[in-house]
Amino acid sequence: MEMAAVGGFLLATFGVLCGFLVRQLVGRLRSLFGGLAAEGVCVRRYSSEGSEGNTYWHHVYGFTTADGRYVKTRC
């Protein structure tokens, strides 16, 4: 009886995790294939150093939205 409860708990946990991942994937696919395209320009590039001494490059892109607002975003 105890093994059935543990198995049921693991199965339920796995199901919730799969549901979460599928929801994330669907959201990303919608934005990739159904979103609007905007041409951006790299307005800034900077580096940061990780805890192990690695250098990470960060880019800031600027673009104009469909309603005329100028937006900067870090990628």
Buried (B, 14 or more C-beta within 10 A) or exposed (E): EEEEEEEEEEEEEEEEEEEEEEEEEEEEEEEEEEEEEEEBEEEEEEEEEEEEEEEEEEEBBEBEEEEEEEEEEEE
